[in-house]
């Protein structure tokens, strides 16, 4: 969720869920692959609305520092269909995009 105020108000909601399969588990190191489903909604200050839906295959590596703390990296290739619902007189539009996401993201997790 992201909501920007100031001169240009904007609301951005994104949800992501998915499944992972661990194909190598060496105690402190796990390698896994998975697939995420992605959906989103964005509304700009000028009432432009964008709806997004897509999928993201991913590969990840997780390293346990302790039994309860881990660090992981999870780059994913995100394919999205976006529909732009623009107010008149601008025409509505749509597009397909494929981007590499999470390539510079370090995830810190606490395990119970």
KELO-79404 format. One record per residue: residue in three letters; residue number from 1; z, y, x of N, C-alpha, C in turn. Coordinates in Angstrom, 3 decimals. Layout:
+--------+------+----------+----------+----------+----------+----------+----------+----------+----------+----------+
| koltor | zaza |     n.c3 |     n.c2 |     n.c1 |    ca.c3 |    ca.c2 |    ca.c1 |     c.c3 |     c.c2 |     c.c1 |
+--------+------+----------+----------+----------+----------+----------+----------+----------+----------+----------+
|    ALA |  NUM |        Z |        Y |        X |        Z |        Y |        X |        Z |        Y |        X |
...
+--------+------+----------+----------+----------+----------+----------+----------+----------+----------+----------+
***
This chain:
+--------+------+----------+----------+----------+----------+----------+----------+----------+----------+----------+
| koltor | zaza |     n.c3 |     n.c2 |     n.c1 |    ca.c3 |    ca.c2 |    ca.c1 |     c.c3 |     c.c2 |     c.c1 |
+--------+------+----------+----------+----------+----------+----------+----------+----------+----------+----------+
|    UNK |    1 |    0.000 |   -1.174 |    0.842 |    0.000 |    0.000 |    0.000 |    0.000 |    1.229 |    0.882 |
|    UNK |    2 |   -0.824 |    2.174 |    0.558 |   -0.850 |    3.433 |    1.290 |   -1.124 |    4.547 |    0.285 |
|    UNK |    3 |   -0.294 |    5.569 |    0.315 |   -0.460 |    6.714 |   -0.578 |   -0.333 |    7.965 |    0.276 |
|    UNK |    4 |   -1.434 |    8.679 |    0.424 |   -1.435 |    9.890 |    1.233 |   -1.356 |   11.110 |    0.342 |
|    UNK |    5 |   -0.434 |   11.969 |    0.669 |   -0.328 |   13.247 |   -0.026 |   -0.797 |   14.329 |    0.933 |
|    UNK |    6 |   -0.799 |   15.513 |    0.541 |   -1.236 |   16.681 |    1.297 |   -2.392 |   17.284 |    0.518 |
|    UNK |    7 |   -3.362 |   17.805 |    1.222 |   -4.494 |   18.440 |    0.549 |   -5.386 |   17.411 |   -0.138 |
|    UNK |    8 |   -5.483 |   16.233 |    0.438 |   -6.363 |   15.206 |   -0.113 |   -5.533 |   13.991 |   -0.502 |
|    UNK |    9 |   -5.170 |   13.892 |   -1.772 |   -4.399 |   12.746 |   -2.245 |   -5.276 |   11.506 |   -2.293 |
|    UNK |   10 |   -4.702 |   10.379 |   -1.882 |   -5.450 |    9.129 |   -1.890 |   -4.480 |    7.976 |   -2.087 |
|    UNK |   11 |   -4.881 |    7.017 |   -2.895 |   -4.097 |    5.818 |   -3.149 |   -4.922 |    4.619 |   -2.690 |
|    UNK |   12 |   -4.302 |    3.730 |   -1.902 |   -5.007 |    2.560 |   -1.383 |   -4.099 |    1.347 |   -1.532 |
|    UNK |   13 |   -4.487 |    0.397 |   -2.388 |   -3.734 |   -0.840 |   -2.602 |   -4.568 |   -2.010 |   -2.099 |
|    UNK |   14 |   -3.959 |   -2.878 |   -1.304 |   -4.652 |   -4.055 |   -0.798 |   -3.714 |   -5.251 |   -0.863 |
|    UNK |   15 |   -4.220 |   -6.382 |   -1.323 |   -3.448 |   -7.625 |   -1.375 |   -4.220 |   -8.697 |   -0.620 |
|    UNK |   16 |   -3.465 |   -9.524 |    0.116 |   -4.087 |  -10.597 |    0.885 |   -3.196 |  -11.828 |    0.798 |
|    UNK |   17 |   -3.785 |  -12.960 |    0.505 |   -3.060 |  -14.220 |    0.486 |   -3.966 |  -15.299 |    1.060 |
|    UNK |   18 |   -3.373 |  -16.386 |    1.526 |   -4.227 |  -17.395 |    2.110 |   -3.502 |  -18.663 |    2.501 |
|    UNK |   19 |   -4.270 |  -19.557 |    3.091 |   -3.763 |  -20.847 |    3.549 |   -4.085 |  -21.015 |    5.022 |
|    UNK |   20 |   -3.158 |  -21.627 |    5.753 |   -3.355 |  -21.914 |    7.166 |   -3.168 |  -23.398 |    7.416 |
|    UNK |   21 |   -3.876 |  -23.917 |    8.399 |   -3.725 |  -25.305 |    8.824 |   -3.414 |  -25.302 |   10.320 |
|    UNK |   22 |   -2.254 |  -25.854 |   10.693 |   -1.861 |  -25.930 |   12.097 |   -2.534 |  -27.161 |   12.708 |
|    UNK |   23 |   -3.444 |  -26.933 |   13.657 |   -4.143 |  -28.065 |   14.262 |   -3.617 |  -28.405 |   15.653 |
|    UNK |   24 |   -2.707 |  -27.612 |   16.178 |   -2.035 |  -27.951 |   17.435 |   -0.631 |  -27.380 |   17.393 |
|    UNK |   25 |    0.357 |  -28.236 |   17.572 |    1.762 |  -27.826 |   17.532 |    2.460 |  -28.415 |   18.749 |
|    UNK |   26 |    2.643 |  -27.598 |   19.772 |    3.272 |  -28.044 |   21.010 |    4.672 |  -27.464 |   21.148 |
|    UNK |   27 |    5.473 |  -27.570 |   20.126 |    6.835 |  -27.031 |   20.189 |    6.849 |  -25.531 |   20.033 |
|    UNK |   28 |    6.750 |  -24.817 |   21.138 |    6.819 |  -23.356 |   21.094 |    5.461 |  -22.693 |   20.819 |
|    UNK |   29 |    4.378 |  -23.430 |   20.935 |    3.034 |  -22.879 |   20.728 |    2.358 |  -23.568 |   19.547 |
|    UNK |   30 |    1.817 |  -22.754 |   18.633 |    1.041 |  -23.292 |   17.514 |   -0.316 |  -22.610 |   17.490 |
|    UNK |   31 |   -1.360 |  -23.403 |   17.311 |   -2.697 |  -22.879 |   17.085 |   -3.092 |  -23.268 |   15.665 |
|    UNK |   32 |   -3.661 |  -22.331 |   14.924 |   -3.964 |  -22.600 |   13.527 |   -5.246 |  -21.884 |   13.097 |
|    UNK |   33 |   -5.780 |  -22.352 |   11.996 |   -6.951 |  -21.738 |   11.369 |   -6.663 |  -21.628 |    9.879 |
|    UNK |   34 |   -7.344 |  -20.731 |    9.219 |   -7.095 |  -20.571 |    7.793 |   -8.135 |  -19.719 |    7.108 |
|    UNK |   35 |   -7.864 |  -19.445 |    5.859 |   -8.743 |  -18.609 |    5.039 |   -7.880 |  -17.742 |    4.143 |
|    UNK |   36 |   -8.149 |  -16.437 |    4.169 |   -7.444 |  -15.482 |    3.320 |   -8.374 |  -14.975 |    2.235 |
|    UNK |   37 |   -7.804 |  -14.720 |    1.050 |   -8.507 |  -14.016 |   -0.022 |   -7.994 |  -12.574 |   -0.009 |
|    UNK |   38 |   -8.904 |  -11.620 |   -0.150 |   -8.564 |  -10.203 |   -0.044 |   -9.056 |   -9.472 |   -1.294 |
|    UNK |   39 |   -8.208 |   -8.578 |   -1.820 |   -8.606 |   -7.726 |   -2.949 |   -8.001 |   -6.340 |   -2.738 |
|    UNK |   40 |   -8.695 |   -5.321 |   -3.219 |   -8.183 |   -3.974 |   -3.021 |   -8.713 |   -2.974 |   -4.028 |
|    UNK |   41 |   -8.003 |   -1.856 |   -4.099 |   -8.364 |   -0.747 |   -4.989 |   -8.045 |    0.539 |   -4.247 |
|    UNK |   42 |   -8.936 |    1.504 |   -4.327 |   -8.716 |    2.797 |   -3.686 |   -9.154 |    3.898 |   -4.628 |
|    UNK |   43 |   -8.337 |    4.957 |   -4.731 |   -8.702 |    6.121 |   -5.528 |   -8.502 |    7.363 |   -4.684 |
|    UNK |   44 |   -9.571 |    8.137 |   -4.517 |   -9.547 |    9.339 |   -3.694 |   -9.183 |   10.557 |   -4.542 |
|    UNK |   45 |   -8.931 |   11.654 |   -3.866 |   -8.509 |   12.891 |   -4.536 |   -9.544 |   13.398 |   -5.528 |
|    UNK |   46 |  -10.820 |   13.110 |   -5.311 |  -11.876 |   13.591 |   -6.209 |  -12.199 |   12.579 |   -7.311 |
|    UNK |   47 |  -11.308 |   11.592 |   -7.503 |  -11.406 |   10.575 |   -8.544 |  -12.463 |    9.505 |   -8.248 |
|    UNK |   48 |  -12.960 |    9.452 |   -7.011 |  -13.798 |    8.315 |   -6.604 |  -12.922 |    7.070 |   -6.573 |
|    UNK |   49 |  -13.420 |    5.974 |   -7.117 |  -12.666 |    4.716 |   -7.125 |  -13.487 |    3.642 |   -6.429 |
|    UNK |   50 |  -12.808 |    2.809 |   -5.657 |  -13.455 |    1.703 |   -4.960 |  -12.695 |    0.426 |   -5.260 |
|    UNK |   51 |  -13.425 |   -0.620 |   -5.629 |  -12.845 |   -1.943 |   -5.872 |  -13.405 |   -2.879 |   -4.805 |
|    UNK |   52 |  -12.530 |   -3.679 |   -4.169 |  -12.972 |   -4.576 |   -3.100 |  -12.487 |   -5.999 |   -3.371 |
|    UNK |   53 |  -13.315 |   -6.969 |   -2.991 |  -12.929 |   -8.379 |   -3.061 |  -13.665 |   -9.104 |   -1.938 |
|    UNK |   54 |  -12.975 |  -10.091 |   -1.335 |  -13.636 |  -10.795 |   -0.241 |  -12.810 |  -11.939 |    0.301 |
|    UNK |   55 |  -13.274 |  -12.471 |    1.420 |  -12.609 |  -13.594 |    2.072 |  -12.595 |  -13.351 |    3.578 |
|    UNK |   56 |  -11.628 |  -13.990 |    4.247 |  -11.473 |  -13.783 |    5.680 |  -11.070 |  -15.079 |    6.379 |
|    UNK |   57 |  -12.022 |  -15.767 |    7.012 |  -11.624 |  -16.894 |    7.851 |  -10.905 |  -16.360 |    9.089 |
|    UNK |   58 |   -9.911 |  -17.108 |    9.575 |   -9.114 |  -16.619 |   10.689 |   -8.730 |  -17.745 |   11.629 |
|    UNK |   59 |   -8.392 |  -17.354 |   12.839 |   -7.808 |  -18.238 |   13.843 |   -6.582 |  -17.526 |   14.379 |
|    UNK |   60 |   -5.524 |  -18.274 |   14.652 |   -4.312 |  -17.635 |   15.119 |   -3.596 |  -18.446 |   16.175 |
|    UNK |   61 |   -2.759 |  -17.739 |   16.930 |   -1.906 |  -18.362 |   17.924 |   -0.505 |  -17.789 |   17.737 |
|    UNK |   62 |    0.469 |  -18.675 |   17.594 |    1.843 |  -18.276 |   17.369 |    2.702 |  -18.859 |   18.488 |
|    UNK |   63 |    3.574 |  -18.024 |   19.072 |    4.458 |  -18.450 |   20.151 |    5.894 |  -18.177 |   19.717 |
|    UNK |   64 |    6.718 |  -19.251 |   19.682 |    8.132 |  -19.099 |   19.367 |    8.872 |  -18.642 |   20.624 |
|    UNK |   65 |    9.551 |  -17.490 |   20.532 |   10.380 |  -16.993 |   21.623 |   11.744 |  -17.672 |   21.545 |
|    UNK |   66 |   12.269 |  -17.803 |   20.329 |   13.479 |  -18.570 |   20.041 |   13.158 |  -19.457 |   18.844 |
|    UNK |   67 |   14.144 |  -20.198 |   18.361 |   13.909 |  -21.031 |   17.181 |   13.619 |  -20.201 |   15.937 |
|    UNK |   68 |   14.014 |  -18.932 |   15.936 |   13.889 |  -18.087 |   14.747 |   12.947 |  -16.901 |   14.906 |
|    UNK |   69 |   12.482 |  -16.617 |   16.116 |   11.652 |  -15.441 |   16.368 |   10.332 |  -15.866 |   17.001 |
|    UNK |   70 |    9.233 |  -15.355 |   16.459 |    7.923 |  -15.672 |   17.021 |    7.031 |  -14.434 |   17.060 |
|    UNK |   71 |    6.052 |  -14.495 |   17.944 |    4.997 |  -13.496 |   18.032 |    3.674 |  -14.216 |   17.810 |
|    UNK |   72 |    2.758 |  -13.560 |   17.122 |    1.463 |  -14.193 |   16.892 |    0.355 |  -13.153 |   16.866 |
|    UNK |   73 |   -0.844 |  -13.634 |   17.117 |   -2.062 |  -12.831 |   16.961 |   -2.962 |  -13.593 |   16.004 |
|    UNK |   74 |   -3.684 |  -12.856 |   15.185 |   -4.460 |  -13.485 |   14.116 |   -5.715 |  -12.681 |   13.815 |
|    UNK |   75 |   -6.705 |  -12.688 |   14.703 |   -7.951 |  -11.990 |   14.365 |   -8.673 |  -12.717 |   13.230 |
|    UNK |   76 |   -9.308 |  -11.951 |   12.357 |  -10.017 |  -12.550 |   11.223 |  -11.328 |  -11.797 |   10.980 |
|    UNK |   77 |  -12.292 |  -12.531 |   10.522 |  -13.593 |  -11.975 |   10.182 |  -13.603 |  -11.751 |    8.675 |
|    UNK |   78 |  -13.588 |  -10.496 |    8.258 |  -13.447 |  -10.157 |    6.842 |  -14.810 |   -9.826 |    6.242 |
|    UNK |   79 |  -15.202 |  -10.586 |    5.225 |  -16.405 |  -10.302 |    4.453 |  -15.986 |   -9.715 |    3.115 |
|    UNK |   80 |  -16.417 |   -8.484 |    2.819 |  -15.997 |   -7.783 |    1.595 |  -17.187 |   -7.332 |    0.766 |
|    UNK |   81 |  -17.023 |   -7.456 |   -0.540 |  -17.932 |   -6.813 |   -1.491 |  -17.174 |   -5.613 |   -2.046 |
|    UNK |   82 |  -17.750 |   -4.425 |   -1.966 |  -17.113 |   -3.199 |   -2.467 |  -17.983 |   -2.573 |   -3.546 |
|    UNK |   83 |  -17.339 |   -2.152 |   -4.632 |  -18.022 |   -1.445 |   -5.717 |  -17.431 |   -0.046 |   -5.791 |
|    UNK |   84 |  -18.275 |    0.971 |   -5.699 |  -17.848 |    2.367 |   -5.721 |  -18.116 |    2.949 |   -7.096 |
|    UNK |   85 |  -17.047 |    3.272 |   -7.822 |  -17.118 |    3.857 |   -9.159 |  -16.940 |    5.361 |   -9.013 |
|    UNK |   86 |  -18.036 |    6.082 |   -8.876 |  -18.001 |    7.516 |   -8.617 |  -18.117 |    8.306 |   -9.916 |
|    UNK |   87 |  -17.415 |    9.448 |  -10.015 |  -17.577 |   10.279 |  -11.208 |  -18.969 |   10.929 |  -11.226 |
|    UNK |   88 |  -19.441 |   11.243 |  -12.426 |  -20.754 |   11.875 |  -12.570 |  -20.745 |   13.208 |  -11.839 |
|    UNK |   89 |  -21.799 |   13.656 |  -11.271 |  -23.170 |   13.160 |  -11.311 |  -23.491 |   12.169 |  -10.185 |
|    UNK |   90 |  -22.515 |   11.814 |   -9.349 |  -22.788 |   10.860 |   -8.259 |  -23.043 |    9.471 |   -8.830 |
|    UNK |   91 |  -24.019 |    8.759 |   -8.305 |  -24.302 |    7.415 |   -8.818 |  -23.287 |    6.402 |   -8.273 |
|    UNK |   92 |  -23.037 |    5.364 |   -9.075 |  -22.205 |    4.261 |   -8.616 |  -22.986 |    3.490 |   -7.547 |
|    UNK |   93 |  -22.265 |    2.768 |   -6.709 |  -22.932 |    2.032 |   -5.629 |  -22.112 |    0.794 |   -5.291 |
|    UNK |   94 |  -22.705 |   -0.102 |   -4.512 |  -21.974 |   -1.257 |   -4.020 |  -22.498 |   -1.610 |   -2.636 |
|    UNK |   95 |  -21.699 |   -2.410 |   -1.891 |  -22.118 |   -2.813 |   -0.557 |  -21.399 |   -4.085 |   -0.128 |
|    UNK |   96 |  -21.994 |   -4.786 |    0.811 |  -21.406 |   -5.950 |    1.476 |  -21.128 |   -5.550 |    2.916 |
|    UNK |   97 |  -19.935 |   -5.880 |    3.427 |  -19.609 |   -5.593 |    4.820 |  -18.935 |   -6.808 |    5.459 |
|    UNK |   98 |  -19.111 |   -6.927 |    6.755 |  -18.429 |   -7.952 |    7.543 |  -17.849 |   -7.252 |    8.770 |
|    UNK |   99 |  -16.521 |   -7.341 |    8.936 |  -15.839 |   -6.669 |   10.035 |  -14.818 |   -7.585 |   10.670 |
|    UNK |  100 |  -14.559 |   -7.373 |   11.946 |  -13.484 |   -8.060 |   12.648 |  -12.221 |   -7.234 |   12.466 |
|    UNK |  101 |  -11.172 |   -7.835 |   11.893 |   -9.913 |   -7.129 |   11.634 |   -8.778 |   -7.819 |   12.376 |
|    UNK |  102 |   -7.736 |   -7.076 |   12.658 |   -6.551 |   -7.652 |   13.269 |   -6.717 |   -8.020 |   14.719 |
|    UNK |  103 |   -7.786 |   -7.543 |   15.359 |   -8.029 |   -7.915 |   16.747 |   -7.048 |   -7.244 |   17.706 |
|    UNK |  104 |   -6.343 |   -6.231 |   17.282 |   -5.351 |   -5.576 |   18.137 |   -3.975 |   -5.578 |   17.466 |
|    UNK |  105 |   -3.731 |   -6.573 |   16.617 |   -2.490 |   -6.646 |   15.847 |   -1.585 |   -7.721 |   16.422 |
|    UNK |  106 |   -0.333 |   -7.379 |   16.701 |    0.682 |   -8.336 |   17.136 |    1.679 |   -8.484 |   15.991 |
|    UNK |  107 |    1.875 |   -9.713 |   15.518 |    2.742 |   -9.973 |   14.377 |    4.075 |  -10.532 |   14.889 |
|    UNK |  108 |    5.164 |   -9.928 |   14.478 |    6.506 |  -10.403 |   14.812 |    7.082 |  -11.034 |   13.553 |
|    UNK |  109 |    7.524 |  -12.305 |   13.652 |    8.039 |  -13.028 |   12.476 |    9.446 |  -13.562 |   12.745 |
|    UNK |  110 |   10.251 |  -13.557 |   11.696 |   11.580 |  -14.168 |   11.731 |   11.527 |  -15.388 |   10.819 |
|    UNK |  111 |   11.903 |  -16.555 |   11.329 |   11.831 |  -17.816 |   10.597 |   13.231 |  -18.245 |   10.202 |
|    UNK |  112 |   13.393 |  -18.701 |    8.975 |   14.706 |  -19.177 |    8.479 |   14.718 |  -20.668 |    8.394 |
+--------+------+----------+----------+----------+----------+----------+----------+----------+----------+----------+
***
